[in-house]
Amino acid sequence: MIDLNLCDPQQAQALLQIKETGNDQLPSLLRAEAETAKAKLVTATDTVSIHRLQGRAEAFEDLLRAIEDSPKVVKRL
């Protein structure tokens, strides 16, 4: 999980700008990649692939969560 409290103000502001611009292209891409990784998990057979796909899906979900939570963090800074 991305700890937004450890981000510097510019990083938190950059995440907020992604959310506020109204351009949903990056979050849409991240959602699609997370869903693709989850779909591949269904058919994965070896543990190495499963672990990699789990990490990939989690990373994309963490980025999406960071973008969503960025307004709260920027207000505190």
mmCIF file of the N, C-alpha and C atoms, coordinates in Angstrom:
data_MODEL
# 
_entry.id   MODEL 
# 
loop_
_atom_site.group_PDB 
_atom_site.id 
_atom_site.type_symbol 
_atom_site.label_atom_id 
_atom_site.label_alt_id 
_atom_site.label_comp_id 
_atom_site.label_asym_id 
_atom_site.label_entity_id 
_atom_site.label_seq_id 
_atom_site.pdbx_PDB_ins_code 
_atom_site.Cartn_x 
_atom_site.Cartn_y 
_atom_site.Cartn_z 
_atom_site.occupancy 
_atom_site.B_iso_or_equiv 
_atom_site.pdbx_formal_charge 
_atom_site.auth_seq_id 
_atom_site.auth_comp_id 
_atom_site.auth_asym_id 
_atom_site.auth_atom_id 
_atom_site.pdbx_PDB_model_num 
ATOM 1   N N  . MET A 1 1  ? 0.831   -1.174  0.000   1.00 0.00 ? 1  MET A N  1 
ATOM 2   C CA . MET A 1 1  ? 0.000   0.000   0.000   1.00 0.00 ? 1  MET A CA 1 
ATOM 3   C C  . MET A 1 1  ? 0.879   1.241   0.000   1.00 0.00 ? 1  MET A C  1 
ATOM 4   N N  . ILE A 1 2  ? 0.464   2.240   -0.738  1.00 0.00 ? 2  ILE A N  1 
ATOM 5   C CA . ILE A 1 2  ? 1.194   3.498   -0.808  1.00 0.00 ? 2  ILE A CA 1 
ATOM 6   C C  . ILE A 1 2  ? 0.809   4.337   0.409   1.00 0.00 ? 2  ILE A C  1 
ATOM 7   N N  . ASP A 1 3  ? 1.799   4.720   1.200   1.00 0.00 ? 3  ASP A N  1 
ATOM 8   C CA . ASP A 1 3  ? 1.547   5.560   2.364   1.00 0.00 ? 3  ASP A CA 1 
ATOM 9   C C  . ASP A 1 3  ? 1.655   7.017   1.930   1.00 0.00 ? 3  ASP A C  1 
ATOM 10  N N  . LEU A 1 4  ? 0.523   7.630   1.688   1.00 0.00 ? 4  LEU A N  1 
ATOM 11  C CA . LEU A 1 4  ? 0.508   9.010   1.206   1.00 0.00 ? 4  LEU A CA 1 
ATOM 12  C C  . LEU A 1 4  ? 1.039   9.992   2.240   1.00 0.00 ? 4  LEU A C  1 
ATOM 13  N N  . ASN A 1 5  ? 1.054   9.587   3.496   1.00 0.00 ? 5  ASN A N  1 
ATOM 14  C CA . ASN A 1 5  ? 1.595   10.470  4.522   1.00 0.00 ? 5  ASN A CA 1 
ATOM 15  C C  . ASN A 1 5  ? 3.104   10.645  4.379   1.00 0.00 ? 5  ASN A C  1 
ATOM 16  N N  . LEU A 1 6  ? 3.747   9.719   3.670   1.00 0.00 ? 6  LEU A N  1 
ATOM 17  C CA . LEU A 1 6  ? 5.190   9.817   3.457   1.00 0.00 ? 6  LEU A CA 1 
ATOM 18  C C  . LEU A 1 6  ? 5.540   10.561  2.168   1.00 0.00 ? 6  LEU A C  1 
ATOM 19  N N  . CYS A 1 7  ? 4.533   10.870  1.365   1.00 0.00 ? 7  CYS A N  1 
ATOM 20  C CA . CYS A 1 7  ? 4.776   11.601  0.116   1.00 0.00 ? 7  CYS A CA 1 
ATOM 21  C C  . CYS A 1 7  ? 5.116   13.049  0.422   1.00 0.00 ? 7  CYS A C  1 
ATOM 22  N N  . ASP A 1 8  ? 5.963   13.624  -0.428  1.00 0.00 ? 8  ASP A N  1 
ATOM 23  C CA . ASP A 1 8  ? 6.195   15.046  -0.263  1.00 0.00 ? 8  ASP A CA 1 
ATOM 24  C C  . ASP A 1 8  ? 5.012   15.803  -0.887  1.00 0.00 ? 8  ASP A C  1 
ATOM 25  N N  . PRO A 1 9  ? 4.858   17.087  -0.576  1.00 0.00 ? 9  PRO A N  1 
ATOM 26  C CA . PRO A 1 9  ? 3.692   17.837  -1.067  1.00 0.00 ? 9  PRO A CA 1 
ATOM 27  C C  . PRO A 1 9  ? 3.537   17.830  -2.589  1.00 0.00 ? 9  PRO A C  1 
ATOM 28  N N  . GLN A 1 10 ? 4.639   17.857  -3.327  1.00 0.00 ? 10 GLN A N  1 
ATOM 29  C CA . GLN A 1 10 ? 4.544   17.846  -4.789  1.00 0.00 ? 10 GLN A CA 1 
ATOM 30  C C  . GLN A 1 10 ? 3.985   16.522  -5.298  1.00 0.00 ? 10 GLN A C  1 
ATOM 31  N N  . GLN A 1 11 ? 4.366   15.425  -4.673  1.00 0.00 ? 11 GLN A N  1 
ATOM 32  C CA . GLN A 1 11 ? 3.857   14.119  -5.090  1.00 0.00 ? 11 GLN A CA 1 
ATOM 33  C C  . GLN A 1 11 ? 2.365   13.999  -4.794  1.00 0.00 ? 11 GLN A C  1 
ATOM 34  N N  . ALA A 1 12 ? 1.965   14.439  -3.623  1.00 0.00 ? 12 ALA A N  1 
ATOM 35  C CA . ALA A 1 12 ? 0.544   14.402  -3.276  1.00 0.00 ? 12 ALA A CA 1 
ATOM 36  C C  . ALA A 1 12 ? -0.256  15.299  -4.210  1.00 0.00 ? 12 ALA A C  1 
ATOM 37  N N  . GLN A 1 13 ? 0.296   16.448  -4.558  1.00 0.00 ? 13 GLN A N  1 
ATOM 38  C CA . GLN A 1 13 ? -0.377  17.376  -5.472  1.00 0.00 ? 13 GLN A CA 1 
ATOM 39  C C  . GLN A 1 13 ? -0.495  16.762  -6.869  1.00 0.00 ? 13 GLN A C  1 
ATOM 40  N N  . ALA A 1 14 ? 0.521   16.042  -7.303  1.00 0.00 ? 14 ALA A N  1 
ATOM 41  C CA . ALA A 1 14 ? 0.484   15.397  -8.625  1.00 0.00 ? 14 ALA A CA 1 
ATOM 42  C C  . ALA A 1 14 ? -0.625  14.346  -8.674  1.00 0.00 ? 14 ALA A C  1 
ATOM 43  N N  . LEU A 1 15 ? -0.785  13.579  -7.602  1.00 0.00 ? 15 LEU A N  1 
ATOM 44  C CA . LEU A 1 15 ? -1.875  12.600  -7.545  1.00 0.00 ? 15 LEU A CA 1 
ATOM 45  C C  . LEU A 1 15 ? -3.223  13.310  -7.561  1.00 0.00 ? 15 LEU A C  1 
ATOM 46  N N  . LEU A 1 16 ? -3.316  14.420  -6.863  1.00 0.00 ? 16 LEU A N  1 
ATOM 47  C CA . LEU A 1 16 ? -4.560  15.184  -6.831  1.00 0.00 ? 16 LEU A CA 1 
ATOM 48  C C  . LEU A 1 16 ? -4.889  15.737  -8.215  1.00 0.00 ? 16 LEU A C  1 
ATOM 49  N N  . GLN A 1 17 ? -3.885  16.198  -8.939  1.00 0.00 ? 17 GLN A N  1 
ATOM 50  C CA . GLN A 1 17 ? -4.120  16.733  -10.274 1.00 0.00 ? 17 GLN A CA 1 
ATOM 51  C C  . GLN A 1 17 ? -4.680  15.675  -11.214 1.00 0.00 ? 17 GLN A C  1 
ATOM 52  N N  . ILE A 1 18 ? -4.230  14.437  -11.051 1.00 0.00 ? 18 ILE A N  1 
ATOM 53  C CA . ILE A 1 18 ? -4.779  13.348  -11.866 1.00 0.00 ? 18 ILE A CA 1 
ATOM 54  C C  . ILE A 1 18 ? -6.272  13.229  -11.609 1.00 0.00 ? 18 ILE A C  1 
ATOM 55  N N  . LYS A 1 19 ? -6.660  13.348  -10.348 1.00 0.00 ? 19 LYS A N  1 
ATOM 56  C CA . LYS A 1 19 ? -8.069  13.216  -9.987  1.00 0.00 ? 19 LYS A CA 1 
ATOM 57  C C  . LYS A 1 19 ? -8.888  14.423  -10.434 1.00 0.00 ? 19 LYS A C  1 
ATOM 58  N N  . GLU A 1 20 ? -8.338  15.618  -10.297 1.00 0.00 ? 20 GLU A N  1 
ATOM 59  C CA . GLU A 1 20 ? -9.107  16.840  -10.528 1.00 0.00 ? 20 GLU A CA 1 
ATOM 60  C C  . GLU A 1 20 ? -9.203  17.277  -11.985 1.00 0.00 ? 20 GLU A C  1 
ATOM 61  N N  . THR A 1 21 ? -8.331  16.791  -12.827 1.00 0.00 ? 21 THR A N  1 
ATOM 62  C CA . THR A 1 21 ? -8.334  17.291  -14.201 1.00 0.00 ? 21 THR A CA 1 
ATOM 63  C C  . THR A 1 21 ? -9.575  16.900  -14.975 1.00 0.00 ? 21 THR A C  1 
ATOM 64  N N  . GLY A 1 22 ? -10.282 15.898  -14.507 1.00 0.00 ? 22 GLY A N  1 
ATOM 65  C CA . GLY A 1 22 ? -11.450 15.434  -15.235 1.00 0.00 ? 22 GLY A CA 1 
ATOM 66  C C  . GLY A 1 22 ? -11.078 14.483  -16.356 1.00 0.00 ? 22 GLY A C  1 
ATOM 67  N N  . ASN A 1 23 ? -9.793  14.325  -16.587 1.00 0.00 ? 23 ASN A N  1 
ATOM 68  C CA . ASN A 1 23 ? -9.315  13.391  -17.597 1.00 0.00 ? 23 ASN A CA 1 
ATOM 69  C C  . ASN A 1 23 ? -9.158  12.037  -16.909 1.00 0.00 ? 23 ASN A C  1 
ATOM 70  N N  . ASP A 1 24 ? -10.036 11.137  -17.235 1.00 0.00 ? 24 ASP A N  1 
ATOM 71  C CA . ASP A 1 24 ? -10.067 9.843   -16.553 1.00 0.00 ? 24 ASP A CA 1 
ATOM 72  C C  . ASP A 1 24 ? -9.234  8.789   -17.281 1.00 0.00 ? 24 ASP A C  1 
ATOM 73  N N  . GLN A 1 25 ? -8.370  9.199   -18.185 1.00 0.00 ? 25 GLN A N  1 
ATOM 74  C CA . GLN A 1 25 ? -7.635  8.233   -18.995 1.00 0.00 ? 25 GLN A CA 1 
ATOM 75  C C  . GLN A 1 25 ? -6.654  7.396   -18.177 1.00 0.00 ? 25 GLN A C  1 
ATOM 76  N N  . LEU A 1 26 ? -5.872  8.015   -17.316 1.00 0.00 ? 26 LEU A N  1 
ATOM 77  C CA . LEU A 1 26 ? -4.907  7.245   -16.510 1.00 0.00 ? 26 LEU A CA 1 
ATOM 78  C C  . LEU A 1 26 ? -5.614  6.328   -15.525 1.00 0.00 ? 26 LEU A C  1 
ATOM 79  N N  . PRO A 1 27 ? -6.567  6.825   -14.732 1.00 0.00 ? 27 PRO A N  1 
ATOM 80  C CA . PRO A 1 27 ? -7.279  5.894   -13.846 1.00 0.00 ? 27 PRO A CA 1 
ATOM 81  C C  . PRO A 1 27 ? -7.983  4.774   -14.610 1.00 0.00 ? 27 PRO A C  1 
ATOM 82  N N  . SER A 1 28 ? -8.511  5.091   -15.775 1.00 0.00 ? 28 SER A N  1 
ATOM 83  C CA . SER A 1 28 ? -9.160  4.076   -16.595 1.00 0.00 ? 28 SER A CA 1 
ATOM 84  C C  . SER A 1 28 ? -8.160  3.005   -17.032 1.00 0.00 ? 28 SER A C  1 
ATOM 85  N N  . LEU A 1 29 ? -6.979  3.428   -17.425 1.00 0.00 ? 29 LEU A N  1 
ATOM 86  C CA . LEU A 1 29 ? -5.927  2.489   -17.807 1.00 0.00 ? 29 LEU A CA 1 
ATOM 87  C C  . LEU A 1 29 ? -5.526  1.616   -16.618 1.00 0.00 ? 29 LEU A C  1 
ATOM 88  N N  . LEU A 1 30 ? -5.357  2.226   -15.460 1.00 0.00 ? 30 LEU A N  1 
ATOM 89  C CA . LEU A 1 30 ? -4.977  1.470   -14.259 1.00 0.00 ? 30 LEU A CA 1 
ATOM 90  C C  . LEU A 1 30 ? -6.049  0.454   -13.886 1.00 0.00 ? 30 LEU A C  1 
ATOM 91  N N  . ARG A 1 31 ? -7.332  0.851   -13.985 1.00 0.00 ? 31 ARG A N  1 
ATOM 92  C CA . ARG A 1 31 ? -8.421  -0.081  -13.696 1.00 0.00 ? 31 ARG A CA 1 
ATOM 93  C C  . ARG A 1 31 ? -8.406  -1.259  -14.670 1.00 0.00 ? 31 ARG A C  1 
ATOM 94  N N  . ALA A 1 32 ? -8.207  -0.958  -15.948 1.00 0.00 ? 32 ALA A N  1 
ATOM 95  C CA . ALA A 1 32 ? -8.183  -2.011  -16.967 1.00 0.00 ? 32 ALA A CA 1 
ATOM 96  C C  . ALA A 1 32 ? -7.024  -2.976  -16.730 1.00 0.00 ? 32 ALA A C  1 
ATOM 97  N N  . GLU A 1 33 ? -5.865  -2.441  -16.384 1.00 0.00 ? 33 GLU A N  1 
ATOM 98  C CA . GLU A 1 33 ? -4.700  -3.296  -16.121 1.00 0.00 ? 33 GLU A CA 1 
ATOM 99  C C  . GLU A 1 33 ? -4.922  -4.165  -14.883 1.00 0.00 ? 33 GLU A C  1 
ATOM 100 N N  . ALA A 1 34 ? -5.543  -3.601  -13.862 1.00 0.00 ? 34 ALA A N  1 
ATOM 101 C CA . ALA A 1 34 ? -5.843  -4.375  -12.654 1.00 0.00 ? 34 ALA A CA 1 
ATOM 102 C C  . ALA A 1 34 ? -6.819  -5.501  -12.985 1.00 0.00 ? 34 ALA A C  1 
ATOM 103 N N  . GLU A 1 35 ? -7.831  -5.200  -13.779 1.00 0.00 ? 35 GLU A N  1 
ATOM 104 C CA . GLU A 1 35 ? -8.805  -6.226  -14.158 1.00 0.00 ? 35 GLU A CA 1 
ATOM 105 C C  . GLU A 1 35 ? -8.172  -7.304  -15.030 1.00 0.00 ? 35 GLU A C  1 
ATOM 106 N N  . THR A 1 36 ? -7.264  -6.917  -15.916 1.00 0.00 ? 36 THR A N  1 
ATOM 107 C CA . THR A 1 36 ? -6.565  -7.889  -16.748 1.00 0.00 ? 36 THR A CA 1 
ATOM 108 C C  . THR A 1 36 ? -5.734  -8.832  -15.889 1.00 0.00 ? 36 THR A C  1 
ATOM 109 N N  . ALA A 1 37 ? -5.032  -8.279  -14.922 1.00 0.00 ? 37 ALA A N  1 
ATOM 110 C CA . ALA A 1 37 ? -4.219  -9.107  -14.028 1.00 0.00 ? 37 ALA A CA 1 
ATOM 111 C C  . ALA A 1 37 ? -5.099  -10.062 -13.231 1.00 0.00 ? 37 ALA A C  1 
ATOM 112 N N  . LYS A 1 38 ? -6.239  -9.577  -12.761 1.00 0.00 ? 38 LYS A N  1 
ATOM 113 C CA . LYS A 1 38 ? -7.150  -10.434 -12.005 1.00 0.00 ? 38 LYS A CA 1 
ATOM 114 C C  . LYS A 1 38 ? -7.715  -11.547 -12.881 1.00 0.00 ? 38 LYS A C  1 
ATOM 115 N N  . ALA A 1 39 ? -8.028  -11.218 -14.119 1.00 0.00 ? 39 ALA A N  1 
ATOM 116 C CA . ALA A 1 39 ? -8.551  -12.233 -15.040 1.00 0.00 ? 39 ALA A CA 1 
ATOM 117 C C  . ALA A 1 39 ? -7.500  -13.309 -15.322 1.00 0.00 ? 39 ALA A C  1 
ATOM 118 N N  . LYS A 1 40 ? -6.259  -12.906 -15.462 1.00 0.00 ? 40 LYS A N  1 
ATOM 119 C CA . LYS A 1 40 ? -5.189  -13.874 -15.696 1.00 0.00 ? 40 LYS A CA 1 
ATOM 120 C C  . LYS A 1 40 ? -4.954  -14.758 -14.482 1.00 0.00 ? 40 LYS A C  1 
ATOM 121 N N  . LEU A 1 41 ? -5.254  -14.239 -13.292 1.00 0.00 ? 41 LEU A N  1 
ATOM 122 C CA . LEU A 1 41 ? -5.113  -15.036 -12.067 1.00 0.00 ? 41 LEU A CA 1 
ATOM 123 C C  . LEU A 1 41 ? -6.014  -16.261 -12.084 1.00 0.00 ? 41 LEU A C  1 
ATOM 124 N N  . VAL A 1 42 ? -7.158  -16.134 -12.728 1.00 0.00 ? 42 VAL A N  1 
ATOM 125 C CA . VAL A 1 42 ? -8.115  -17.230 -12.770 1.00 0.00 ? 42 VAL A CA 1 
ATOM 126 C C  . VAL A 1 42 ? -7.528  -18.450 -13.484 1.00 0.00 ? 42 VAL A C  1 
ATOM 127 N N  . THR A 1 43 ? -6.718  -18.194 -14.507 1.00 0.00 ? 43 THR A N  1 
ATOM 128 C CA . THR A 1 43 ? -6.179  -19.308 -15.296 1.00 0.00 ? 43 THR A CA 1 
ATOM 129 C C  . THR A 1 43 ? -4.722  -19.635 -14.983 1.00 0.00 ? 43 THR A C  1 
ATOM 130 N N  . ALA A 1 44 ? -4.093  -18.858 -14.119 1.00 0.00 ? 44 ALA A N  1 
ATOM 131 C CA . ALA A 1 44 ? -2.686  -19.104 -13.790 1.00 0.00 ? 44 ALA A CA 1 
ATOM 132 C C  . ALA A 1 44 ? -2.546  -20.437 -13.065 1.00 0.00 ? 44 ALA A C  1 
ATOM 133 N N  . THR A 1 45 ? -1.483  -21.157 -13.419 1.00 0.00 ? 45 THR A N  1 
ATOM 134 C CA . THR A 1 45 ? -1.303  -22.488 -12.832 1.00 0.00 ? 45 THR A CA 1 
ATOM 135 C C  . THR A 1 45 ? -0.095  -22.601 -11.907 1.00 0.00 ? 45 THR A C  1 
ATOM 136 N N  . ASP A 1 46 ? 0.951   -21.837 -12.181 1.00 0.00 ? 46 ASP A N  1 
ATOM 137 C CA . ASP A 1 46 ? 2.141   -21.967 -11.327 1.00 0.00 ? 46 ASP A CA 1 
ATOM 138 C C  . ASP A 1 46 ? 2.182   -20.838 -10.298 1.00 0.00 ? 46 ASP A C  1 
ATOM 139 N N  . THR A 1 47 ? 2.778   -21.137 -9.160  1.00 0.00 ? 47 THR A N  1 
ATOM 140 C CA . THR A 1 47 ? 2.768   -20.174 -8.053  1.00 0.00 ? 47 THR A CA 1 
ATOM 141 C C  . THR A 1 47 ? 3.542   -18.906 -8.367  1.00 0.00 ? 47 THR A C  1 
ATOM 142 N N  . VAL A 1 48 ? 4.577   -18.990 -9.173  1.00 0.00 ? 48 VAL A N  1 
ATOM 143 C CA . VAL A 1 48 ? 5.340   -17.783 -9.518  1.00 0.00 ? 48 VAL A CA 1 
ATOM 144 C C  . VAL A 1 48 ? 4.453   -16.809 -10.289 1.00 0.00 ? 48 VAL A C  1 
ATOM 145 N N  . SER A 1 49 ? 3.727   -17.302 -11.266 1.00 0.00 ? 49 SER A N  1 
ATOM 146 C CA . SER A 1 49 ? 2.816   -16.447 -12.037 1.00 0.00 ? 49 SER A CA 1 
ATOM 147 C C  . SER A 1 49 ? 1.715   -15.881 -11.154 1.00 0.00 ? 49 SER A C  1 
ATOM 148 N N  . ILE A 1 50 ? 1.196   -16.699 -10.280 1.00 0.00 ? 50 ILE A N  1 
ATOM 149 C CA . ILE A 1 50 ? 0.133   -16.251 -9.380  1.00 0.00 ? 50 ILE A CA 1 
ATOM 150 C C  . ILE A 1 50 ? 0.635   -15.116 -8.496  1.00 0.00 ? 50 ILE A C  1 
ATOM 151 N N  . HIS A 1 51 ? 1.805   -15.262 -7.928  1.00 0.00 ? 51 HIS A N  1 
ATOM 152 C CA . HIS A 1 51 ? 2.353   -14.229 -7.048  1.00 0.00 ? 51 HIS A CA 1 
ATOM 153 C C  . HIS A 1 51 ? 2.631   -12.944 -7.820  1.00 0.00 ? 51 HIS A C  1 
ATOM 154 N N  . ARG A 1 52 ? 3.164   -13.064 -9.018  1.00 0.00 ? 52 ARG A N  1 
ATOM 155 C CA . ARG A 1 52 ? 3.433   -11.871 -9.828  1.00 0.00 ? 52 ARG A CA 1 
ATOM 156 C C  . ARG A 1 52 ? 2.143   -11.153 -10.205 1.00 0.00 ? 52 ARG A C  1 
ATOM 157 N N  . LEU A 1 53 ? 1.142   -11.917 -10.606 1.00 0.00 ? 53 LEU A N  1 
ATOM 158 C CA . LEU A 1 53 ? -0.135  -11.303 -10.980 1.00 0.00 ? 53 LEU A CA 1 
ATOM 159 C C  . LEU A 1 53 ? -0.827  -10.669 -9.781  1.00 0.00 ? 53 LEU A C  1 
ATOM 160 N N  . GLN A 1 54 ? -0.718  -11.304 -8.622  1.00 0.00 ? 54 GLN A N  1 
ATOM 161 C CA . GLN A 1 54 ? -1.288  -10.711 -7.412  1.00 0.00 ? 54 GLN A CA 1 
ATOM 162 C C  . GLN A 1 54 ? -0.606  -9.379  -7.098  1.00 0.00 ? 54 GLN A C  1 
ATOM 163 N N  . GLY A 1 55 ? 0.721   -9.358  -7.211  1.00 0.00 ? 55 GLY A N  1 
ATOM 164 C CA . GLY A 1 55 ? 1.466   -8.121  -6.957  1.00 0.00 ? 55 GLY A CA 1 
ATOM 165 C C  . GLY A 1 55 ? 1.125   -7.037  -7.960  1.00 0.00 ? 55 GLY A C  1 
ATOM 166 N N  . ARG A 1 56 ? 0.981   -7.436  -9.220  1.00 0.00 ? 56 ARG A N  1 
ATOM 167 C CA . ARG A 1 56 ? 0.640   -6.480  -10.277 1.00 0.00 ? 56 ARG A CA 1 
ATOM 168 C C  . ARG A 1 56 ? -0.740  -5.868  -10.018 1.00 0.00 ? 56 ARG A C  1 
ATOM 169 N N  . ALA A 1 57 ? -1.717  -6.716  -9.726  1.00 0.00 ? 57 ALA A N  1 
ATOM 170 C CA . ALA A 1 57 ? -3.064  -6.223  -9.463  1.00 0.00 ? 57 ALA A CA 1 
ATOM 171 C C  . ALA A 1 57 ? -3.076  -5.317  -8.232  1.00 0.00 ? 57 ALA A C  1 
ATOM 172 N N  . GLU A 1 58 ? -2.344  -5.717  -7.210  1.00 0.00 ? 58 GLU A N  1 
ATOM 173 C CA . GLU A 1 58 ? -2.297  -4.914  -5.982  1.00 0.00 ? 58 GLU A CA 1 
ATOM 174 C C  . GLU A 1 58 ? -1.652  -3.558  -6.233  1.00 0.00 ? 58 GLU A C  1 
ATOM 175 N N  . ALA A 1 59 ? -0.612  -3.524  -7.042  1.00 0.00 ? 59 ALA A N  1 
ATOM 176 C CA . ALA A 1 59 ? 0.063   -2.255  -7.340  1.00 0.00 ? 59 ALA A CA 1 
ATOM 177 C C  . ALA A 1 59 ? -0.880  -1.290  -8.059  1.00 0.00 ? 59 ALA A C  1 
ATOM 178 N N  . PHE A 1 60 ? -1.621  -1.787  -9.036  1.00 0.00 ? 60 PHE A N  1 
ATOM 179 C CA . PHE A 1 60 ? -2.560  -0.922  -9.747  1.00 0.00 ? 60 PHE A CA 1 
ATOM 180 C C  . PHE A 1 60 ? -3.678  -0.449  -8.825  1.00 0.00 ? 60 PHE A C  1 
ATOM 181 N N  . GLU A 1 61 ? -4.170  -1.336  -7.981  1.00 0.00 ? 61 GLU A N  1 
ATOM 182 C CA . GLU A 1 61 ? -5.212  -0.952  -7.027  1.00 0.00 ? 61 GLU A CA 1 
ATOM 183 C C  . GLU A 1 61 ? -4.685  0.089   -6.033  1.00 0.00 ? 61 GLU A C  1 
ATOM 184 N N  . ASP A 1 62 ? -3.437  -0.067  -5.602  1.00 0.00 ? 62 ASP A N  1 
ATOM 185 C CA . ASP A 1 62 ? -2.834  0.907   -4.686  1.00 0.00 ? 62 ASP A CA 1 
ATOM 186 C C  . ASP A 1 62 ? -2.723  2.282   -5.330  1.00 0.00 ? 62 ASP A C  1 
ATOM 187 N N  . LEU A 1 63 ? -2.330  2.322   -6.585  1.00 0.00 ? 63 LEU A N  1 
ATOM 188 C CA . LEU A 1 63 ? -2.251  3.606   -7.289  1.00 0.00 ? 63 LEU A CA 1 
ATOM 189 C C  . LEU A 1 63 ? -3.625  4.261   -7.403  1.00 0.00 ? 63 LEU A C  1 
ATOM 190 N N  . LEU A 1 64 ? -4.616  3.470   -7.737  1.00 0.00 ? 64 LEU A N  1 
ATOM 191 C CA . LEU A 1 64 ? -5.978  4.013   -7.823  1.00 0.00 ? 64 LEU A CA 1 
ATOM 192 C C  . LEU A 1 64 ? -6.448  4.537   -6.473  1.00 0.00 ? 64 LEU A C  1 
ATOM 193 N N  . ARG A 1 65 ? -6.144  3.800   -5.418  1.00 0.00 ? 65 ARG A N  1 
ATOM 194 C CA . ARG A 1 65 ? -6.519  4.230   -4.069  1.00 0.00 ? 65 ARG A CA 1 
ATOM 195 C C  . ARG A 1 65 ? -5.788  5.524   -3.692  1.00 0.00 ? 65 ARG A C  1 
ATOM 196 N N  . ALA A 1 66 ? -4.529  5.628   -4.070  1.00 0.00 ? 66 ALA A N  1 
ATOM 197 C CA . ALA A 1 66 ? -3.755  6.837   -3.767  1.00 0.00 ? 66 ALA A CA 1 
ATOM 198 C C  . ALA A 1 66 ? -4.343  8.046   -4.489  1.00 0.00 ? 66 ALA A C  1 
ATOM 199 N N  . ILE A 1 67 ? -4.754  7.846   -5.720  1.00 0.00 ? 67 ILE A N  1 
ATOM 200 C CA . ILE A 1 67 ? -5.375  8.946   -6.472  1.00 0.00 ? 67 ILE A CA 1 
ATOM 201 C C  . ILE A 1 67 ? -6.674  9.365   -5.789  1.00 0.00 ? 67 ILE A C  1 
ATOM 202 N N  . GLU A 1 68 ? -7.478  8.396   -5.366  1.00 0.00 ? 68 GLU A N  1 
ATOM 203 C CA . GLU A 1 68 ? -8.753  8.697   -4.708  1.00 0.00 ? 68 GLU A CA 1 
ATOM 204 C C  . GLU A 1 68 ? -8.560  9.389   -3.362  1.00 0.00 ? 68 GLU A C  1 
ATOM 205 N N  . ASP A 1 69 ? -7.529  8.995   -2.616  1.00 0.00 ? 69 ASP A N  1 
ATOM 206 C CA . ASP A 1 69 ? -7.301  9.546   -1.277  1.00 0.00 ? 69 ASP A CA 1 
ATOM 207 C C  . ASP A 1 69 ? -6.484  10.839  -1.285  1.00 0.00 ? 69 ASP A C  1 
ATOM 208 N N  . SER A 1 70 ? -5.971  11.245  -2.427  1.00 0.00 ? 70 SER A N  1 
ATOM 209 C CA . SER A 1 70 ? -5.088  12.409  -2.495  1.00 0.00 ? 70 SER A CA 1 
ATOM 210 C C  . SER A 1 70 ? -5.721  13.709  -1.993  1.00 0.00 ? 70 SER A C  1 
ATOM 211 N N  . PRO A 1 71 ? -7.016  13.970  -2.217  1.00 0.00 ? 71 PRO A N  1 
ATOM 212 C CA . PRO A 1 71 ? -7.570  15.230  -1.685  1.00 0.00 ? 71 PRO A CA 1 
ATOM 213 C C  . PRO A 1 71 ? -7.450  15.340  -0.168  1.00 0.00 ? 71 PRO A C  1 
ATOM 214 N N  . LYS A 1 72 ? -7.647  14.234  0.545   1.00 0.00 ? 72 LYS A N  1 
ATOM 215 C CA . LYS A 1 72 ? -7.544  14.252  1.999   1.00 0.00 ? 72 LYS A CA 1 
ATOM 216 C C  . LYS A 1 72 ? -6.120  14.598  2.442   1.00 0.00 ? 72 LYS A C  1 
ATOM 217 N N  . VAL A 1 73 ? -5.153  14.037  1.728   1.00 0.00 ? 73 VAL A N  1 
ATOM 218 C CA . VAL A 1 73 ? -3.737  14.236  2.103   1.00 0.00 ? 73 VAL A CA 1 
ATOM 219 C C  . VAL A 1 73 ? -3.321  15.669  1.818   1.00 0.00 ? 73 VAL A C  1 
ATOM 220 N N  . VAL A 1 74 ? -3.698  16.195  0.669   1.00 0.00 ? 74 VAL A N  1 
ATOM 221 C CA . VAL A 1 74 ? -3.314  17.555  0.307   1.00 0.00 ? 74 VAL A CA 1 
ATOM 222 C C  . VAL A 1 74 ? -3.913  18.562  1.293   1.00 0.00 ? 74 VAL A C  1 
ATOM 223 N N  . LYS A 1 75 ? -5.127  18.317  1.773   1.00 0.00 ? 75 LYS A N  1 
ATOM 224 C CA . LYS A 1 75 ? -5.746  19.208  2.754   1.00 0.00 ? 75 LYS A CA 1 
ATOM 225 C C  . LYS A 1 75 ? -4.940  19.263  4.054   1.00 0.00 ? 75 LYS A C  1 
ATOM 226 N N  . ARG A 1 76 ? -4.331  18.109  4.423   1.00 0.00 ? 76 ARG A N  1 
ATOM 227 C CA . ARG A 1 76 ? -3.563  18.052  5.675   1.00 0.00 ? 76 ARG A CA 1 
ATOM 228 C C  . ARG A 1 76 ? -2.196  18.707  5.546   1.00 0.00 ? 76 ARG A C  1 
ATOM 229 N N  . LEU A 1 77 ? -1.690  18.798  4.317   1.00 0.00 ? 77 LEU A N  1 
ATOM 230 C CA . LEU A 1 77 ? -0.329  19.338  4.133   1.00 0.00 ? 77 LEU A CA 1 
ATOM 231 C C  . LEU A 1 77 ? -0.293  20.823  4.222   1.00 0.00 ? 77 LEU A C  1 
# 
